[in-house]
Amino acid sequence: MIILNCNGVNDTLECLASTAQVAYGNVSALAVDNLSSDDSEQILRETFPDLPWLQTGANLGYAGGNNAGIRQVLAEDPDYVLLLNNDTLVAPDSLDALVDAAEAHPARGYFGPAALTHQEVPRVIALGGANWDPDRCAFRKFGKNRPLPSNPVSGVISTNYPTGCSLLIRRKVLEGIDLQDERYVLTFEESDWCLWGREVALLSFAVPGARIQHKVSVPFGAAQLPLMRYFMTSNVLYWGRRHLPWYQRWRLLKKVLGRTLNEWLPTGCPLESEHWRDPKALRWTFAHLVEELKQNWNSYEQRATRQRLMDFLLGRLGDRPSWPGNDRVLRHFPSH
């Protein structure tokens, strides 16, 4: 099990505590740290003194940190490698269910559990897997926000990619394909990886009987944090360029541009019909709309989206964000 940490010591401590309860016998863990600045390494070493450790020496992003861990554990000749987000909690029998599914389907490459929301009671499924829907020009996530069934679901479900917060891969697969594309840095790397696997007949399965809790969007701090918008904006376009035909790539670009434009425009016009006869009301309304346009244009979300679109068009994938004022955001971003 590879658990990547970067300035997320509290979540990593909880995650490692849950992995200690895993019922599967023949398993070991490796903690990988992306040059944390919050004393994560010292705290984790003191709490888990026998835990194998890898310090990457740089903030390599999610893909780069996991790749470093994979290269190290392959030297130990494991049968499987489990990539595990540090903001997850693992059920004791989840690894048994994943390995059983993998043993039952030896020709398949990737296996993921049903990821459950962490905060809600009763918990619901955050992601069971996803398939690309060309009509919607988006991934259709099955099981999302559905109540957790009272009885465990047996079997597996074929999918374009299972949840990336916990992904089981055969060692033979890892030795025969490239590792995750580090140009993504964060988001879309797992779907890209699984879809490249499909090119060589390595299909992906979701395993509903294997369950973990996922603190969704913890790496970003909030679902709409500008840095998430920064990575999501061009990563989806880069993903589309690698996996979609030209006409779907064009539709995807129009969708991203249209969403950006809609978010920039004012939400509504506060002008009532009687105001048309009042010059002062007209001036006030016009000034209000101009001010809202300026505020929307200068928002961190808009800056992040525009900057990443420009980065994508110029081929600058993987760069650190550079829009003005982003230092306020970066202080709260643990993974890059």
Secondary structure, DSSP 8 states (H G I E B T S, - for coil): -EEEESS-HHHHHHHHHHHTT---SS---EEEE---SSSHHHHHHHHSTTS-EEE-SS--HHHHHHHHHHHHHHTT--SEEEEEETTEEE-TTHHHHHHHHHHH-TT--EEEEEEEESS-SS-BEEES-EEEETTTTEEEETTTT-B--SS---S-EEESB--TTEEEEEHHHHHHS----TTS-SSSHHHHHHHHHHHTT--EEEEEEEEEEE-TTGGGSSTT-HHHHHHHHHHHHHHHHHHS-HHHHHHHHHHHHHHHHHHHS-S-----GGGGG-HHHHHHHHHHHHHHHHHHHTSHHHHHHHHHHHHHHTT-TT----STTTHHHHTT----
